[in-house]
Amino acid sequence: MKLTFATNNKHKLEEVQAILGINFELAGLEDIGCTEEVPETGNTLEANALEKARYIYEKYNTNCFADDTGLEIDYLNGAPGVYSARYAGEQKNPADNVKKVLSEMQNANNRKARFRCVIALILEGKEYFFEGIVNGEMLNEPTGKAGFGYDPIFQPDGYDCSFAEMPLDKKNKISHRGRAVEKLIAFFKS
């Protein structure tokens, strides 16, 4: 099955293609000729994912899905949440985002957090949602070189390493995005 994933993030494309496997041909925005900024003006992960998917479906007439992911930290009352990608500013710099979170959590005793991913799928004009959550805690400093975004400072429950220290296949089995994509796959199988 051919699907467009409404993202220009090569890391996300790689992760999701690895989970989907060979039964799916995944195209990114660049692959369909989309060079403009896709709107993302919602106040929730669900609203942003659906806005992006609708934009691509309506403009490019292709079955597609979009995701929006948020890091929700207890100590920060759920922040950065829907603003995770631009937490330190509109330039969406991952290193700046990590620095800002670490700075705000310097005195935090409660380091509990979760990653939440919402996927909005538009298939032949019908809309579907899938959600994945992984709980964990925020580390005091970045560790690991793999992954992207907040991966170096997030340690999932039951593990003694950050997402950035995990091989991609291991991370995909337990990550928020991996869990949401697994629900997407189960939908296609049913």
C-alpha positions in Angstrom: 0.0 0.0 0.0 1.2 3.5 -0.9 0.8 6.2 1.8 2.1 9.7 2.2 3.5 10.6 5.6 3.1 14.4 6.1 6.6 15.1 7.3 9.9 16.4 6.1 11.7 14.9 9.1 14.0 12.2 7.7 14.3 10.6 11.1 10.6 10.2 11.5 10.3 8.7 7.9 13.1 6.2 8.7 11.5 5.2 12.0 8.0 4.8 10.6 9.1 2.9 7.4 11.1 0.5 9.6 8.0 -0.2 11.6 5.6 -0.5 8.6 7.8 -2.9 6.7 7.8 -3.9 3.1 4.0 -4.0 2.7 3.9 -0.2 2.7 5.5 2.2 0.4 6.0 5.4 2.4 6.4 8.8 0.7 7.4 12.0 2.6 6.4 15.5 1.6 9.5 16.0 -0.5 8.6 12.9 -2.5 5.2 14.3 -3.5 6.6 17.7 -4.3 5.4 19.5 -1.2 7.8 22.3 -0.5 5.6 24.7 1.5 5.2 24.8 5.2 2.3 22.6 6.2 0.0 24.4 8.7 0.1 23.4 12.3 -2.0 25.8 14.3 -4.0 23.6 16.6 -3.9 23.7 20.4 -3.9 19.9 20.7 -1.9 17.0 19.2 -5.1 15.7 17.6 -5.9 19.0 16.0 -2.4 19.5 14.6 -2.2 15.9 13.2 -5.6 16.3 11.5 -4.8 19.7 10.1 -1.6 18.5 8.5 -3.3 15.3 7.1 -6.2 17.3 5.7 -3.9 19.8 4.1 -2.0 17.1 2.2 -5.1 15.1 1.3 -6.9 18.1 -0.1 -4.0 19.7 -1.9 -2.2 16.5 -3.2 -5.2 14.1 -3.5 -3.3 11.3 -1.8 -4.1 8.9 1.1 -2.0 10.2 3.9 -1.3 10.4 7.6 0.3 12.9 9.8 1.4 12.8 13.4 2.0 15.2 16.1 4.0 14.3 19.2 4.4 16.0 22.5 6.7 15.5 25.5 4.5 16.0 28.6 6.5 16.6 31.8 4.8 16.5 35.1 7.1 19.1 36.8 6.3 21.5 33.9 2.5 20.9 34.2 2.4 19.0 30.9 4.8 21.3 29.0 6.2 21.4 26.4 3.3 19.3 25.1 1.8 20.5 21.8 4.6 23.1 21.6 7.5 20.5 21.9 9.0 21.2 18.5 9.1 25.0 19.1 9.5 25.1 22.8 12.6 27.3 22.7 11.4 29.3 19.7 10.0 29.3 16.2 13.3 28.2 14.8 12.5 24.6 16.1 16.0 23.9 17.2 16.2 20.5 19.0 19.4 21.4 21.0 17.8 24.7 22.2 14.6 22.8 23.2 16.7 20.3 25.3 18.6 23.1 26.9 15.4 24.9 27.9 13.8 21.8 29.4 17.0 21.0 31.4 17.2 24.5 32.6 13.6 24.6 33.8 14.0 21.2 35.6 17.2 22.0 37.5 15.5 21.7 40.9 12.9 19.1 40.0 12.4 16.2 42.2 9.5 14.8 40.1 11.0 13.9 36.8 8.1 11.8 35.4 7.2 12.5 31.8 5.6 10.8 28.9 5.8 11.0 25.1 2.4 11.0 23.4 2.0 10.6 19.7 -1.3 11.1 17.8 -1.6 9.9 14.1 -4.4 11.2 11.9 -5.0 9.0 8.9 -7.1 10.1 5.9 -8.0 7.1 3.7 -10.3 7.7 0.8 -11.7 10.8 2.5 -12.4 9.1 5.9 -10.5 10.2 9.0 -9.1 7.9 11.7 -7.0 8.5 14.8 -4.3 6.4 16.6 -2.5 7.2 19.8 0.7 5.9 21.3 2.1 6.7 24.8 5.3 5.8 26.5 6.0 6.8 30.1 9.4 7.5 31.6 11.5 10.2 33.2 13.6 13.1 32.3 17.4 12.7 32.7 19.7 15.4 34.2 21.8 15.6 31.0 21.8 14.3 27.5 23.1 10.8 26.9 23.5 8.9 23.6 24.0 9.9 20.0 21.0 8.2 18.2 17.5 9.4 17.9 16.4 13.1 17.7 14.6 15.8 19.5 14.3 15.0 23.3 15.5 11.4 22.9 18.9 12.1 24.7 17.1 13.3 27.9 14.2 10.8 28.0 14.5 7.4 29.7 11.5 5.1 29.2 10.2 3.2 32.2 11.8 -0.2 32.7 15.1 0.8 30.9 18.4 2.2 32.1 19.2 4.2 29.1 17.8 7.1 27.1 16.0 6.7 23.7 19.2 8.1 22.1 21.2 5.2 23.5 18.8 2.5 22.0 19.2 0.8 18.7 16.3 2.0 16.3 14.6 -1.4 16.3 14.5 -1.6 20.1 13.2 2.0 20.4 10.5 1.4 17.7 9.1 -1.5 19.7 8.4 0.7 22.8 8.2 4.3 21.6 5.1 6.4 21.5 5.3 6.7 17.7 6.0 2.9 17.4 2.9 2.2 19.5 0.7 4.5 17.4 2.1 3.1 14.1 1.4 -0.5 15.4 -2.3 0.6 15.9 -2.2 2.0 12.3 -0.9 -1.4 11.0 -3.6 -3.3 13.0 -6.2 -1.1 11.4 -5.0 -2.0 7.9 -5.0 -5.7 8.8 -8.5 -5.7 10.2 
